[in-house]
Amino acid sequence: MNLLTKLFATPRHDPIRDNKAERNLFARRALVAFIGTLLLTVVLFTNLYNLQVTEYDKYQTRSNGNRIKLLPVPPTRGLIYDRYGKLLAENLTFFGLYIVPEKVENLDRTFDELRDVVGLTDSDIEQFKKERRRSSRYTPIMLKSDLTEEQIARFAVNQYNYPSLDIRPYFKRHYLYGEPLTHILGYVARINDKDVERLKKEEKDANYAGTTDIGKLGIERFYEDQLHGTAGYEQVEINNRGKVIRKLSEQPPVAGKSIYLTIDLELQRFITDLLAGQKGAVVVMDPRDSSILAMVSSPSYDNNLFVGGISGSAYKRLLEDPTRPLYSRATQGAYPPASTVKPFIAVAALTEGIITPNMTIFDPGYWILPNSTKRFRDWKKTGHGSLNLYKSITESADTYFYQVAYKMGIDKMSEWMTRFGFGVPTGVDIQEETSGIMPTREWKQKRYKKPWVIGDTIPVGIGQGYWTATPLQLAKATSVLVNDGKVNTPHLMKETVGSEKEPYKDPLLYEDISEPTKAAWNEAKRGMYGVVNAPNGTGRKAFTGAAYRVAGKSGTAQVFSLKENQRYDASQLKRELHDHAWFTAYAPYENPHIVVSIILENAGGGSGNAAPVVRQIMDYYLLHRLPQVAKLEGITDEQSVNSAAEQSKAAENNSEEAATSGDMPIEEPISLPHEGATE
């Protein structure tokens, strides 16, 4: 029944669909979807507005930072010339392999591959790492310098493997004459950590972006700011591998200024040849303005060795060379100035009233310190007999100046000699200079923890004892004497040339010596004239027949102290213990154009060994060089350049007159106990 009932029963129907309700539901859902879409659209446009308008500058900068880079462009270094325009230091073009390290996936693997391609070495890699530490990100850094044509060709073939590497030209310093000018020009070399620290401290590091070299010594170091110039930049577009696609803008660098030195190249080379094989130094100065015409230190070395980075073995050879070529004997060599200082002491003593030109003493060959038995020997064993100031300078008598030192005392003597330029920097425009020692009571107490005693003062009177000086200091002091106390600063720079010429300006570091009378200056100069021209002058032999009038002073500096009864015998001593030979001179006597100061290490007596070299230098300059450059220099002084025969005759006549008048005994001799001595 149940089955039949189910089969034949009337079927039931579902209720009819509510279309209105469905439409309402759809409408609600559509509204929600619309509102959601609208809200998302608003958010999208808001973000787009924020990106494209509100923060446009920010994201533009970040975008450009990934695409646009500022690359530093180092300036071209200024050139260096001699006083007549001969090029001394130039910039040569070389090619280097540059890398953007941030764009290289595996630097070590790249380095290994480049060993075969361009001959990359461990030192190249080490230098790259040093340079990378001071460089900004994405800045191309030199990986390999001085590429040969073969290396360039090999890399060009393989360049597709190294998209972040590129070959670019760069300038490298080159010194045309090497050794003769090394101690003047100095050199440039790679910037090291110490340089970076100094540049940051001086706030100059930004100007050295992209620059690899900096002045290390000499003129290159002293005038670094002028020679270096101002760095520029290029705004370039790069791809994702750091490769430059195009240049967008450029701020060109400002080249460094060129420098014209006061050095006469031909004179410098002439003196260098004269000193070949000899340890020593020569300074040639124009006393009219203290411009340095030549400054030679022998032996020297080739400054080009340091430009590209000197090898450890080559540097070790220079360091261990017993002749010490690395330091400049002209400005750093400190030696006892010996008897060359007697004219300067004479001026001081005359001004202080300690002596008069006519005061005399008798010299049997020694001088005894009053109230003692201490003997100070003269270089001439038999003595000089009756001495006045002129004869004491002419014959370089020690005993006279022992007494002057005793009467003047160390305090006044140090004060006066410091004003002549001893014991203080000359102010020359290179930093490699020693001050030497002008001893004082305070100096000895500080140095040796001992008080000054009178026995220390006496040898200072003849330029010995604790006193040391450089050849440049002696040349400066001689120029001060020539100019009657006018103190000019020795200098190597004549002018800088950039957008305009800037001549050297004397910084006037020291005051003039104004107290001495004209007569005091003339007495000292008359004595120096007698040294060269009087029959008894110590330097007469070297200047016999000179075609110009000269005044000078010799000196023989002891390397070690002799014992009380010990005699100097060069034949029994090692070469290193032989005396140093000094000579300082100026010419022409009436109107000096040149001062020459020289020291020859371990050469013996100054008059016999140093004076002949000074004669050759003066002959070359006054009789050969000056006539050649008279038009360039504007020299028209007939007395200093021409009329050689007339000057020679006048010199002979004047020397005889000076010799006669200089030996006249005037006033009563000063009696002193005596014994032996040595110069």
QUIDAVEN-V863170 format. One record per backbone hydrogen bond with DSSP energy under -1.0 kcal/mol. CO is the residue of the C=O (numbers start at 0). NH is the residue of the N-H. E is the energy in kcal/mol with one decimal. If there is no record, write none. Layout:
co->(CO;CO)
nh->(NH;NH)
e->(E;E)
This chain:
co->(0;1;2;3;4;16;17;18;19;20;21;22;23;24;25;26;27;28;29;30;31;32;33;34;35;36;37;38;39;40;41;42;43;44;45;46;47;48;48;49;54;55;56;57;58;59;60;61;62;63;66;68;70;72;75;78;79;79;80;81;85;87;88;89;91;93;94;95;96;96;97;98;99;100;105;106;107;108;109;112;113;113;120;121;122;123;124;125;126;127;128;135;140;143;147;148;149;150;151;152;153;157;158;161;163;165;167;169;171;173;177;178;180;180;181;183;184;186;186;188;191;192;193;194;195;196;197;198;204;205;207;211;213;216;217;218;220;222;223;224;225;226;229;231;232;233;234;234;235;236;236;238;242;245;248;250;253;257;258;259;259;262;263;264;265;266;267;268;269;270;272;274;278;279;280;281;282;283;283;284;285;285;289;290;292;293;295;297;301;302;310;311;312;313;314;315;320;327;329;330;334;336;337;338;340;341;342;343;344;345;346;347;348;348;355;359;360;362;364;366;368;373;375;376;379;384;386;387;388;389;390;391;393;397;398;399;400;401;402;403;404;408;409;410;411;412;413;414;415;416;427;430;436;439;440;441;442;443;444;452;453;457;458;458;459;462;463;467;468;469;470;471;472;473;474;475;476;477;478;479;480;482;484;490;491;493;494;495;496;499;501;516;517;518;519;520;521;522;523;524;525;526;527;527;528;529;530;533;536;542;548;550;552;554;556;562;568;569;573;574;578;579;580;581;582;583;584;585;586;586;593;594;595;596;597;598;599;599;604;605;605;609;610;611;612;613;614;615;616;617;618;619;619;620;624;628;629;629;636;637;642;643;644;645;646;647;648;649;650;651;652;653;654;655;656;657;672)
nh->(4;5;6;7;8;18;21;22;23;24;25;26;27;28;29;30;31;32;33;34;35;36;37;38;39;40;41;42;43;44;45;46;47;48;49;50;51;52;53;54;58;59;60;61;62;63;64;65;66;67;237;235;233;231;255;258;87;88;260;84;81;175;79;173;171;169;146;167;142;143;165;140;102;103;109;110;111;112;113;116;117;119;124;125;126;127;128;129;130;131;132;138;98;96;151;152;153;154;155;156;157;160;161;164;99;97;95;93;91;89;180;181;183;184;185;218;219;215;216;213;195;196;197;198;199;200;201;203;207;208;210;190;188;220;221;222;223;226;227;228;256;77;253;72;250;70;247;248;68;244;245;241;238;236;234;232;229;496;80;493;494;82;267;268;269;270;271;272;273;274;275;277;600;297;598;295;596;292;293;594;288;289;490;285;263;283;281;279;304;305;314;315;316;317;318;319;323;331;471;433;468;339;340;341;344;345;346;347;348;349;350;351;353;354;358;669;386;384;377;375;371;368;366;677;382;362;360;391;392;393;394;396;537;401;402;403;404;405;406;407;408;412;413;414;415;416;417;418;419;421;429;432;467;443;444;445;446;447;448;455;457;460;461;463;462;337;466;436;334;473;474;475;476;477;478;479;480;481;482;484;483;485;512;291;261;503;259;501;257;497;495;520;521;522;523;524;525;526;527;528;529;530;531;551;532;533;538;536;539;545;588;585;583;581;579;565;571;572;576;577;603;556;599;554;597;552;595;550;592;593;586;284;584;282;582;280;580;602;608;609;610;613;614;615;616;617;618;619;620;621;622;623;624;625;628;632;633;634;640;641;646;647;648;649;650;651;652;653;654;655;656;657;658;659;660;661;367)
e->(-3.4;-1.7;-1.8;-3.0;-1.0;-1.1;-2.0;-2.7;-2.5;-2.5;-2.8;-2.8;-2.7;-2.6;-3.0;-2.5;-2.5;-2.6;-2.7;-3.2;-3.0;-2.9;-3.4;-3.1;-2.7;-2.6;-2.9;-2.9;-2.8;-3.1;-2.8;-2.8;-2.9;-3.0;-2.8;-2.9;-3.4;-2.6;-1.8;-3.3;-2.2;-2.7;-2.3;-2.1;-2.3;-3.0;-2.4;-1.1;-1.3;-6.1;-3.5;-2.8;-2.5;-2.8;-2.9;-2.7;-3.2;-1.7;-2.8;-1.8;-2.1;-1.8;-1.5;-2.5;-2.7;-2.7;-2.8;-2.4;-4.0;-1.4;-2.5;-2.8;-1.9;-1.4;-2.0;-2.8;-2.2;-2.1;-2.2;-1.1;-2.6;-1.3;-1.9;-2.5;-2.4;-2.2;-2.2;-1.8;-2.3;-2.4;-1.4;-1.5;-2.4;-3.0;-2.4;-2.2;-2.4;-2.2;-2.2;-1.7;-1.2;-1.9;-1.9;-1.7;-1.8;-3.5;-2.8;-3.2;-3.0;-2.7;-1.7;-1.1;-1.3;-3.1;-2.5;-2.4;-2.3;-3.0;-1.2;-2.3;-2.3;-2.4;-2.1;-2.9;-2.3;-2.1;-2.2;-3.4;-1.3;-1.2;-1.9;-2.6;-2.0;-1.2;-2.6;-2.5;-1.4;-2.5;-2.7;-1.0;-3.0;-2.6;-2.4;-2.5;-3.1;-3.1;-3.7;-1.6;-2.7;-4.1;-1.2;-2.0;-2.0;-3.0;-2.6;-2.1;-2.4;-3.1;-2.9;-3.2;-1.7;-2.6;-2.6;-2.6;-2.0;-2.3;-2.0;-2.0;-1.7;-2.0;-1.0;-2.7;-2.5;-2.9;-2.3;-2.5;-2.4;-2.2;-1.7;-2.7;-1.3;-2.1;-1.7;-2.9;-3.0;-3.2;-2.3;-2.4;-1.6;-1.3;-2.3;-2.0;-1.8;-1.6;-2.4;-2.3;-2.0;-2.9;-1.8;-2.6;-3.0;-1.3;-1.5;-1.6;-2.2;-2.3;-1.7;-1.9;-2.9;-2.6;-2.1;-2.2;-2.1;-1.0;-1.0;-1.4;-3.4;-2.5;-2.0;-3.0;-1.2;-2.3;-1.9;-1.4;-1.4;-2.5;-1.9;-2.3;-2.0;-2.7;-2.9;-1.9;-1.7;-2.0;-1.8;-1.7;-2.2;-2.2;-2.5;-2.7;-2.7;-2.0;-2.6;-2.0;-2.6;-2.6;-2.1;-1.2;-1.2;-2.4;-1.6;-2.0;-2.2;-2.1;-2.2;-2.3;-2.7;-3.2;-1.1;-1.9;-1.3;-1.3;-1.5;-2.5;-1.8;-2.5;-1.5;-1.5;-2.7;-2.0;-2.2;-2.3;-2.7;-2.3;-1.9;-2.2;-2.1;-2.5;-2.0;-3.0;-1.7;-1.1;-2.7;-2.5;-2.9;-2.5;-3.0;-2.6;-2.4;-1.6;-2.2;-1.8;-2.4;-2.1;-1.6;-2.2;-2.7;-1.9;-1.8;-2.1;-2.0;-1.5;-1.0;-2.3;-2.2;-1.7;-2.2;-1.9;-1.1;-1.9;-1.3;-2.6;-2.3;-3.2;-2.6;-1.1;-1.7;-1.6;-1.9;-1.5;-2.5;-2.1;-2.4;-1.7;-2.5;-2.6;-2.7;-2.0;-2.3;-1.9;-2.0;-2.8;-2.3;-2.7;-1.6;-2.3;-2.6;-1.3;-1.4;-1.2;-2.2;-1.9;-2.3;-1.8;-2.1;-2.7;-2.7;-2.3;-2.5;-2.9;-1.8;-1.1;-3.2;-3.2;-1.7;-2.9;-1.6;-1.4;-1.6;-1.5;-2.1;-2.4;-2.0;-2.1;-2.5;-1.9;-2.0;-2.4;-2.2;-1.7;-1.8;-2.5;-2.4;-2.1;-2.5;-2.3;-1.9)
